[in-house]
Structure formats: C-alpha cells, structure tokens
C-alpha cells in the first residue's frame, strides 16, 4: 500500500534517542509549528523507546513542531518532527525490467515496490551513467560451501568452538555448532571465507564436561525359569516304608519292661503310647531308660535316676523311642509341618489306615511322622513296621533364593507352579516374579519325592536408581545420560534418566523416569565422544555473471536510509574456468 503525502501535516516523527528505564510507553505532545491535531504513539523495546508511529498528521503546520516525551518513570528519549508544507508534485509510475514498480516525483527521488512487500522502498532514481568494468582475478580460489557431520559426537553440555583451519585461504571461514540433545547436529557457517587453495580441516574444541561416573541400582524379579535337568522320580504317588513302635510287658514283682527289640541304650528318652494292667506309668510321659540290657529296661523320671517301682504287671503296652520310631520314609518328600498325607496302600503299620488324611510332623528331609489331627500333640503310634505301601503327597515346589534382595514373604514374594511329566520336572510357570532383587537369585526344586532336578531363574530388572559416584566438572548444562545394556543382554532397553547440575558444573543427582527392562545390569554414562566433520569447497567465482552498479546515499537508518538508485547498464562476464574474485 502506497501512503499519500499530506501538505501541512506532520509526515514523520524520527526517534533521536530511545532513552531508558521506562516502565510504560510514554506519551507524546506537540507544540508550535503553526498547526494542530498531530498525535503519535511510542513503540517500546523493553524499557526503551524503539520507534514512533503517527496516529494523526494534524493540519496547518508550516514548520516542524517541538516534540515532548512525557513519562512518570524513565528518561532520555528525544524525538523530532518533520513537516511537509510544500506544493504537491505529480508522481509517475512505471514497471522496471525485473518486475518492480517505480514511482518518480520529478525531483530525482521516488519509491520502488517489489509486488510483495507491505511498504514501498524509497530510492534515488538517477542511475550511474556507465556500466561497470569487470574482470576476473588472476588467482583461482574457493569458499567453504558446506560442512558435513561425519560423527555427531555426544556429551556436549555447551556450544563448542568450531575450528576451520588449513587450506591457505585469503580469508578463513567461520562457523557455529548447532547443538541438539548433547550432540552436534550441524555447523552453521557465519562466514564462508574465500581464496581457499585446498580443503580445510574442521574440528571442535570445548563444550564437553569432565566425565562423571555412575552406579546403577536395580529392582529385579523372576521372569522365568530354565530347566537344566528334569531329574527323576517326581510324582504325587510315592512308595513308603515306616518304623513302628514296639510292644512291651512286665512281670509281677519286677520293675523291668521287657521287649525283644527295644534298641534303647542307657538314659535314652522314651514314652509309652498305651498301657494295660498297671497304673504306675502314664501314657505320653517322657521317661529315661536305666538298667538297660538287651531285652529289658527300667523307666526313670530323670537320666541316671532310680527305676520306677511297678506294683502291678503291664499286660500290654506300646513303647516309642522318639528318635527312631513312628517315622514314615519317603526320600525328598518336600513336606512341611502340617502338610497332608494320605496312604493309598499299606503293608504293616498297624494303627494306620488307608484313605485317611494325616498331618505331617517331625519333618526331616527323607522322613516324617503323622498326626491324626492338625492340632494333635503326639504322632500316631502304629505298632508294626510299614514294609510296603504308597502315599499321596503334595507336588514338588520351587524355592527362590533371597540372598540378593528378592522379597521372601508376603504378597510380593515370587510364586510359581511346577509341572511333572514321566517323573521329571517338565515346566515351571512363574505366576508372580517378586521384587527387590539387586543382583540375581537362585532356585531349587523341593519335594515331590524325586531327585536330580536343576533349575536356573531367568531375571528381569528395571533401573531403580542411578547415583553419581563421581560428580565430574564443567557441566553447566544438564548432560544427556546414556544407559547401555550389557553386551550379552540383546533385548535390554527402555531406561531413561535426567541429570541435575549445580552452579559449579557438577552433577548433583540423577532422576530415573523410565526403568526399562534388562536381563543384566546396564551401565550409565555420559557419551562424551568428540564430533567430526568435513568441509566442502566451491569455486568463488565460476560461470556467467551479470554485473551492474548503483548509488547508495548517506540517508541514516533512522530516516529509513540509505536510499539506493536504480542500477546502471549491465556488463556480462564469463568465468568458465573460475576465478578467486571479480
């Protein structure tokens, strides 16, 4: 849009000095000049006046009015008004050879519009009288056309210095690094240089902190179980044998208890599970064997004590040696105290019944006793050995080691089921992997009556913490933390963390915001590799050039200068073989 010129109005208010410390845009007042009605506003840049825009040019001005800058705070802004009070001059418009529209007012001045801008450019129309004389320089030279990154490096916390050296230029090229996420994404050329006789080298200095060191803390769980060996003999139905209690009697007038195979030695403890014919001894009371011979013994209340006097003969009794009697033998049964046991067949073992649910007590690795009820005090006293039979026991279970932090109890403890096929461990299904493992775990198959199974837990970790073991230096911006899986962990990925730094350039803490998944402990570090780049050259002057000159006057920028003339006649120069300059 081309604005009109109004005679008698203020056509411009030029800012001489912008002043400082203005907290709000100051107002302007105009006085003198013979006219009235001029108004204008200040445009601010922070706390200083940047420019002045006329709102109303006013009328009747024959000379420039004085401009007063009014403000409650701030000072120093100075402006001057310009008035046009002359006669109107006609302006002729024409289109130049390059499509620009020119307006000429007959005074050797005018405007030029490029068909795109929102304002027209002031120009001096009078062009130079002759075309330029142009020749190519004798020295062929090149400039830096582009810089290509070979390796972006890593660990940059501030912009490094780009060093472009060598190549024997008449003027060296310069550039600035483009930093993105700790890497140099590229180089922005601030000067392409000139006169290069050879390709220069590109290097980077500074920008990388003094490397910190980190330790990675894990929170692991059981992801699965690998069966190394399935073992043999596992199953719910297991063959059993057992050692029963022994029958005892006593004779009238004798304090001896008689049994052909009692097997006790002096001071061994025992108790009687049942007694008939005498009330001198009571059932389920601990006594000690004294005056022992191969077939007889007396009962004492203490070790080394006197035998108890029997006033009546024991016609029938059942003696139990706790260390060897009443045990049921099933190798590697895996039972716990209170586990249920059911006999499906029995040979011997008078006092035990098939199909009856019993409860394990006095549990050892390969043997146990049974109670009639879960709250019974004494085991079932069967009176003859079990020479053959079968019992149903719980299936094998898997136990995970907790020595490396894996939760051992409660709802967070690991849980898995074990499957059997042909007496071998065929599968372990992890229902819940637990939590808290910092290094690893162990696993073992327990119970089920078999032997030889070997299993290994497969771990899965997430990164829980990253600690700066060494704080480093020179990190005045937070560096990028790289978390790399172990070489043997082909699936590890996903952890991410951010670092915090202090004003001394040291790393103070690391916050993990994604734990990822890893099979082994990953490492955390700052990828501080130096970037590499190469320069590409182009001939400074090569090909056909159409040259012209134009005048530039000394109008200041504050008055929208400098103002350029139109161009001279053109001169065409063909630099087919290249030149260092024109």
C-alpha positions in Angstrom: 0.0 0.0 0.0 1.4 3.4 -1.0 0.5 6.1 1.5 -0.3 9.7 0.4 1.6 12.8 1.4 -0.5 15.5 3.1 0.6 19.1 2.9 0.6 21.0 6.2 0.7 17.7 8.3 3.5 16.1 10.3 4.8 13.4 7.9 7.3 11.8 10.2 8.5 11.7 13.9 12.1 10.5 14.0 13.5 9.0 17.1 16.8 10.5 18.0 17.4 8.7 21.3 15.4 5.9 22.8 16.1 6.7 26.5 15.9 4.1 29.2 14.1 2.8 32.3 10.6 3.4 31.1 8.1 1.1 32.8 5.3 2.0 30.3 5.2 3.6 26.9 5.5 7.4 27.3 3.0 9.8 25.7 4.0 12.5 23.1 2.8 16.1 22.9 3.4 18.5 20.0 3.7 22.3 20.3 4.4 25.1 17.9 4.8 24.9 14.1 1.6 26.8 13.4 -0.6 23.7 13.3 -2.8 21.4 15.4 -4.1 17.9 15.8 -0.9 15.8 15.5 -0.9 12.7 17.6 1.6 9.8 17.8 2.4 6.7 19.9 5.7 5.2 21.1 6.6 1.5 20.4 8.8 0.0 23.1 11.7 -2.4 23.2 11.9 -3.4 26.8 12.4 -0.2 28.8 13.4 2.0 25.9 11.5 3.6 23.1 12.2 1.8 19.8 10.1 3.8 17.3 7.3 6.3 17.0 4.2 5.9 14.8 2.0 8.8 13.7 -1.7 8.3 14.5 -2.9 11.7 13.1 -0.7 14.0 11.0 -2.7 17.1 12.1 -3.1 20.2 9.8 -1.9 23.7 9.3 1.7 23.1 10.2 4.1 25.5 8.4 7.2 24.3 10.3 8.2 21.3 12.5 6.6 21.4 16.0 8.6 20.6 19.1 8.1 17.1 20.5 7.9 16.5 24.2 8.2 12.9 25.7 6.0 12.6 28.8 6.5 9.7 31.3 6.2 9.1 35.0 9.3 6.9 35.0 12.2 6.7 32.7 14.0 9.5 30.8 16.3 10.3 27.9 14.0 9.8 24.9 14.3 12.5 22.3 12.3 12.8 19.0 11.9 15.4 16.2 9.0 16.0 13.9 9.1 16.5 10.1 6.5 18.6 8.3 5.8 18.8 4.6 4.3 22.2 3.7 5.2 22.5 0.0 3.1 22.0 -3.0 2.1 18.6 -4.3 4.2 17.1 -7.1 2.8 14.6 -9.5 4.3 11.0 -9.4 4.7 8.9 -12.5 4.6 5.1 -12.2 6.3 2.5 -14.4 7.4 -1.1 -14.2 11.1 -1.9 -14.3 12.7 -4.7 -16.3 12.7 -7.0 -13.3 9.1 -6.5 -12.5 9.5 -3.9 -9.7 7.1 -0.9 -9.8 8.7 2.5 -9.6 7.2 5.9 -8.8 9.1 9.1 -9.8 8.1 12.5 -8.4 10.3 14.6 -10.8 12.7 15.5 -8.0 15.2 12.7 -8.6 13.6 10.7 -5.8 10.8 8.2 -5.7 9.7 4.8 -4.5 10.1 1.2 -5.6 7.7 -1.7 -4.8 8.5 -5.4 -5.4 4.9 -6.6 -5.7 5.2 -8.4 -2.4 6.2 -6.2 0.5 3.6 -4.2 2.5 5.5 -1.0 2.1 7.4 0.7 -0.7 11.2 1.4 -0.6 12.5 4.9 -1.0 15.1 5.2 -3.8 17.1 7.7 -5.7 16.2 7.3 -9.3 19.2 8.8 -11.1 21.4 5.8 -12.0 25.1 5.7 -12.7 26.0 6.9 -16.2 28.1 4.0 -17.3 28.2 0.2 -16.8 30.9 -1.3 -14.6 34.2 -2.6 -16.0 34.5 -6.2 -14.6 37.4 -8.7 -15.0 38.3 -11.9 -13.2 41.1 -12.1 -10.6 44.2 -14.0 -11.6 44.2 -16.3 -8.6 41.7 -19.2 -8.6 40.3 -19.6 -5.0 37.3 -21.3 -3.4 35.0 -20.8 -0.5 33.5 -23.2 2.0 30.2 -24.3 0.6 29.1 -26.6 3.4 30.2 -28.5 6.4 29.1 -32.2 6.7 29.0 -34.0 10.0 30.9 -37.3 9.9 30.1 -38.1 13.6 27.9 -36.0 15.8 29.7 -37.0 19.0 28.0 -36.8 22.3 28.1 -35.4 25.8 28.3 -31.8 24.8 26.8 -29.6 27.5 27.6 -26.2 25.9 28.4 -25.0 22.4 31.9 -25.9 21.3 34.2 -23.7 19.3 34.3 -24.6 15.6 37.8 -24.5 14.2 38.2 -24.3 10.4 41.9 -24.5 9.7 44.3 -25.0 6.8 43.6 -24.7 3.0 45.6 -21.4 2.7 42.7 -19.0 2.3 42.9 -15.3 1.9 40.1 -15.1 4.4 39.2 -18.0 6.7 35.7 -19.3 7.1 34.0 -19.3 10.5 31.0 -21.2 11.9 28.9 -22.1 14.9 27.9 -25.5 16.1 24.3 -26.5 16.2 23.8 -28.3 19.5 20.9 -30.8 20.0 20.5 -33.2 22.9 24.2 -33.3 23.7 25.2 -33.9 20.1 26.4 -31.6 17.3 23.7 -31.8 14.7 25.5 -29.5 12.2 27.5 -26.4 11.7 26.1 -23.0 10.6 28.6 -21.1 8.5 28.8 -17.5 9.7 31.4 -16.7 7.0 32.2 -18.9 4.0 35.7 -17.5 3.7 37.4 -17.0 0.4 40.6 -17.8 -1.6 40.9 -21.4 -0.4 43.6 -23.3 -2.3 42.9 -26.6 -0.6 40.2 -28.3 1.6 40.5 -27.1 5.2 40.0 -29.3 8.3 37.1 -28.9 10.7 37.5 -29.6 14.4 35.6 -28.8 17.7 37.1 -27.7 21.0 35.5 -27.4 24.4 31.8 -28.0 25.3 32.4 -31.4 26.9 32.5 -31.7 30.7 34.9 -33.8 32.7 33.2 -37.2 32.7 31.3 -38.2 35.7 30.9 -41.8 36.9 27.6 -43.5 37.9 26.4 -46.6 39.7 23.2 -48.3 38.6 20.8 -49.7 41.2 18.3 -52.4 40.1 15.0 -53.8 41.2 14.7 -57.3 39.8 12.1 -60.1 39.5 11.9 -63.6 38.3 10.9 -63.5 34.6 11.1 -67.3 34.0 12.9 -70.5 35.0 15.2 -72.6 32.8 15.2 -76.3 33.5 18.8 -77.5 33.3 17.9 -81.1 34.3 14.4 -82.5 34.9 15.6 -85.1 37.5 13.7 -88.3 38.1 11.2 -89.9 40.5 8.9 -86.9 40.9 5.2 -87.6 41.4 2.4 -87.3 43.9 2.2 -91.0 44.5 5.3 -92.3 46.4 6.4 -95.6 47.8 6.6 -95.7 51.6 8.1 -97.7 54.5 8.0 -96.9 58.2 9.3 -97.9 61.6 6.6 -98.8 64.1 6.6 -98.7 67.9 7.4 -101.8 70.0 5.3 -103.9 72.3 6.4 -104.2 76.0 5.2 -106.1 79.1 6.3 -106.5 82.6 6.1 -109.4 85.1 4.5 -109.3 88.6 7.1 -108.4 91.2 9.5 -107.0 88.6 10.2 -103.3 87.7 11.6 -104.3 84.3 9.9 -103.6 81.0 10.5 -106.4 78.6 10.8 -106.2 74.7 12.8 -108.4 72.4 13.9 -105.5 70.2 13.7 -102.2 72.1 17.0 -100.9 70.8 17.5 -98.3 73.6 20.6 -97.5 75.5 21.2 -96.1 79.0 19.4 -92.7 79.6 17.6 -92.8 76.2 14.3 -91.0 76.4 11.0 -92.8 75.5 7.3 -92.7 76.2 4.5 -95.3 76.3 1.7 -94.7 73.8 -0.6 -97.1 75.6 -0.5 -99.2 78.8 -2.7 -102.0 80.1 -2.6 -103.7 83.6 -0.6 -101.1 85.5 -1.1 -97.5 86.7 2.4 -96.9 87.9 3.4 -95.4 84.5 1.3 -93.0 82.4 0.9 -92.7 78.7 2.7 -89.9 76.6 5.0 -89.1 79.5 8.8 -88.9 78.9 10.8 -91.5 80.8 14.5 -92.4 80.6 15.9 -95.9 80.1 18.0 -97.2 83.0 19.4 -100.6 84.0 19.3 -101.5 80.3 20.1 -104.9 78.9 19.4 -106.4 75.5 15.7 -107.3 76.2 14.9 -105.3 79.3 15.0 -101.8 80.8 13.5 -99.8 83.7 11.8 -96.5 83.5 13.2 -93.5 85.4 11.9 -89.9 85.6 15.4 -88.5 85.1 18.6 -89.6 83.4 20.6 -91.8 85.8 17.7 -92.0 88.2 16.2 -95.0 90.0 13.8 -97.2 88.2 10.1 -96.7 89.0 8.6 -99.4 91.1 5.9 -101.3 89.4 3.2 -102.6 91.8 1.3 -104.3 89.0 2.3 -106.1 85.9 1.9 -104.5 82.5 0.0 -106.9 80.4 0.3 -104.9 77.2 2.0 -101.7 76.2 3.4 -99.7 73.3 6.9 -98.1 73.7 8.0 -95.3 71.5 11.6 -94.3 71.0 11.2 -90.7 69.6 14.5 -90.8 67.7 13.6 -93.8 65.5 10.0 -95.0 66.0 6.9 -93.9 64.0 8.8 -92.4 61.1 7.4 -92.7 57.6 10.2 -92.9 55.0 9.8 -91.1 51.6 13.0 -89.6 50.1 12.8 -85.9 49.2 9.1 -85.8 50.1 9.1 -81.9 50.4 6.5 -81.9 53.1 6.2 -79.1 55.6 4.9 -79.4 59.2 1.1 -79.6 58.8 1.2 -80.9 55.2 -1.5 -83.5 54.5 -0.6 -87.1 53.7 -2.9 -89.9 52.6 -1.9 -93.6 52.3 -3.4 -95.4 49.4 -1.9 -98.8 50.4 -0.2 -100.2 53.4 1.6 -103.4 54.4 2.1 -103.5 58.1 1.8 -100.3 60.1 -1.0 -101.5 62.5 -2.8 -98.4 63.6 -2.6 -96.5 60.3 -5.4 -96.5 57.8 -5.6 -96.1 54.1 -7.7 -93.3 52.7 -7.4 -91.3 56.0 -6.0 -87.8 55.9 -3.0 -87.4 58.2 -0.8 -84.4 59.0 3.0 -84.3 58.8 5.0 -83.6 61.9 8.7 -84.0 63.0 9.6 -83.4 59.3 13.1 -84.2 58.1 14.4 -84.3 54.5 13.6 -88.0 53.9 11.2 -88.9 56.7 8.4 -87.6 58.8 5.7 -88.7 61.3 2.0 -88.3 61.0 -0.7 -87.0 63.4 -4.4 -87.8 63.4 -5.4 -84.1 63.5 -3.8 -80.9 62.6 -3.7 -79.8 66.3 -2.7 -83.2 67.8 0.2 -83.3 70.2 1.6 -86.8 69.7 2.1 -88.7 66.4 0.0 -91.8 65.6 1.6 -94.8 67.3 1.4 -97.6 64.8 2.7 -100.8 66.3 4.5 -102.6 63.4 6.8 -101.6 60.7 5.4 -100.5 57.3 7.2 -102.8 54.9 5.5 -101.5 51.8 2.8 -99.1 50.7 2.1 -95.9 48.8 1.2 -92.4 49.9 -0.1 -89.3 48.1 2.0 -86.2 48.9 1.9 -82.6 47.6 3.6 -82.0 44.2 7.1 -80.6 44.1 7.6 -76.8 44.6 10.3 -74.3 43.6 12.1 -72.2 46.1 13.9 -69.0 45.1 16.9 -67.7 47.0 16.5 -64.3 48.6 20.1 -63.6 49.5 20.3 -60.8 46.8 17.3 -58.8 48.0 14.4 -60.8 46.4 11.3 -60.5 48.6 11.0 -63.7 50.7 7.5 -63.4 52.1 4.1 -61.7 51.8 2.3 -60.7 48.7 5.5 -59.6 47.0 7.2 -63.0 47.3 7.7 -64.8 44.0 5.3 -67.6 43.2 5.5 -70.4 40.6 4.0 -73.8 39.8 5.9 -76.9 38.8 4.7 -79.5 36.2 5.8 -83.1 36.1 6.0 -85.5 33.1 7.2 -89.1 33.4 8.7 -88.4 36.8 10.7 -85.4 35.5 10.3 -81.7 36.0 8.9 -80.6 32.7 7.9 -76.9 33.2 7.9 -74.1 35.8 5.3 -71.4 35.3 6.1 -68.2 37.1 2.8 -66.7 38.4 4.5 -63.7 40.1 8.2 -62.8 39.8 8.5 -61.0 43.1 10.5 -57.8 43.5 13.6 -56.3 45.1 16.4 -58.4 43.6 19.5 -56.3 43.1 21.9 -58.9 41.6 20.1 -62.2 40.9 18.6 -65.2 42.6 18.9 -69.0 42.9 16.2 -71.6 42.6 15.8 -75.2 43.7 13.1 -77.9 43.3 11.8 -79.1 46.7 9.7 -82.1 47.5 7.7 -84.3 45.1 9.7 -87.4 46.0 12.2 -87.1 43.2 15.9 -86.1 42.9 18.3 -84.5 40.4 16.3 -81.6 39.1 18.3 -78.5 38.4 16.8 -75.1 37.5 18.1 -71.6 37.0 16.0 -68.4 37.4 15.8 -66.0 34.5 16.0 -62.5 35.9 14.3 -59.3 34.6 15.4 -56.0 36.0 14.4 -52.3 35.8 16.7 -49.5 36.6 15.6 -48.2 40.0 18.3 -45.7 40.8 21.4 -44.0 39.2 23.9 -42.5 41.6 26.7 -40.1 40.6 29.7 -41.9 42.1 31.9 -39.1 40.7 30.3 -35.7 40.1 32.5 -34.6 37.3 33.0 -30.9 36.4 32.3 -28.5 33.6 28.6 -29.4 33.3 27.0 -26.0 33.2 24.0 -27.5 31.4 22.4 -30.9 32.2 24.2 -33.6 30.2 22.4 -36.5 28.5 22.6 -39.7 30.5 23.1 -42.8 28.2 22.1 -46.2 29.6 23.6 -49.0 27.7 22.7 -52.8 28.1 25.4 -55.3 28.8 26.9 -56.8 25.6 25.2 -60.2 26.3 21.8 -58.5 27.0 20.5 -58.4 23.5 17.0 -57.3 24.5 17.7 -54.7 27.2 16.2 -51.3 26.5 13.9 -48.6 27.7 15.6 -46.9 30.8 15.9 -43.1 30.7 17.1 -40.6 33.2 17.9 -36.9 33.6 20.8 -35.3 35.5 20.8 -32.2 37.7 23.8 -29.9 37.9 24.8 -27.1 40.3 26.4 -23.7 39.6 29.9 -25.3 40.0 29.3 -27.5 37.0 28.9 -30.7 39.0 26.3 -33.4 38.7 24.3 -33.4 41.9 21.7 -36.1 41.2 20.1 -38.3 38.6 16.4 -38.9 38.3 15.2 -42.1 36.7 11.9 -41.6 34.9 11.7 -44.9 33.0 13.1 -48.1 34.3 13.2 -50.2 31.1 13.7 -53.9 31.0 17.0 -55.7 31.3 18.4 -59.2 31.7 21.6 -58.0 33.2 22.9 -54.8 34.9 23.3 -52.0 32.3 25.8 -49.2 32.6 25.1 -45.5 32.8 27.5 -42.9 31.4 27.7 -39.6 29.6 28.5 -40.2 25.9 31.4 -37.7 25.6 32.8 -38.6 22.2 34.2 -35.7 20.1 32.3 -34.8 16.9 33.9 -34.9 13.5 33.1 -33.0 10.3 34.5 -32.3 6.8 34.4 -29.2 4.7 33.2 -28.9 1.1 34.5 -26.2 -1.2 33.1 -24.4 -4.2 34.8 -22.1 -6.6 34.4 -18.5 -5.5 33.7 -17.1 -9.0 32.7 -19.5 -11.8 30.2 -19.3 -14.6 28.5 -16.3 -16.2 27.9 -13.1 -14.1 25.7 -10.2 -15.0 27.1 -7.1 -13.2 25.8 -3.6 -12.5 26.3 -0.8 -10.1 24.0 1.6 -8.3 24.4 4.6 -6.0 23.7 4.4 -2.2 23.2 7.8 -0.5 24.0 8.7 3.1 20.5 8.8 4.5 20.5 7.3 8.0 18.6 4.3 9.1 16.5 6.4 11.5 15.3 8.1 8.4 14.8 4.8 6.6 18.0 5.1 4.7 20.3 4.5 3.0 18.4 5.2 -0.3 19.6 3.4 -3.4 19.5 4.5 -7.0 18.4 2.3 -9.8 21.1 0.1 -11.4 23.4 1.1 -14.2 23.6 -0.7 -17.6 24.8 -4.3 -17.1 28.1 -5.9 -18.0 28.2 -9.7 -18.6 31.4 -11.6 -17.6 32.0 -15.4 -18.3 34.2 -17.0 -15.7 34.0 -20.5 -17.1 37.3 -21.7 -15.6 36.8 -20.0 -12.3 38.5 -17.1 -10.5 39.2 -16.0 -7.0 37.4 -12.8 -7.4 35.9 -10.3 -9.8 
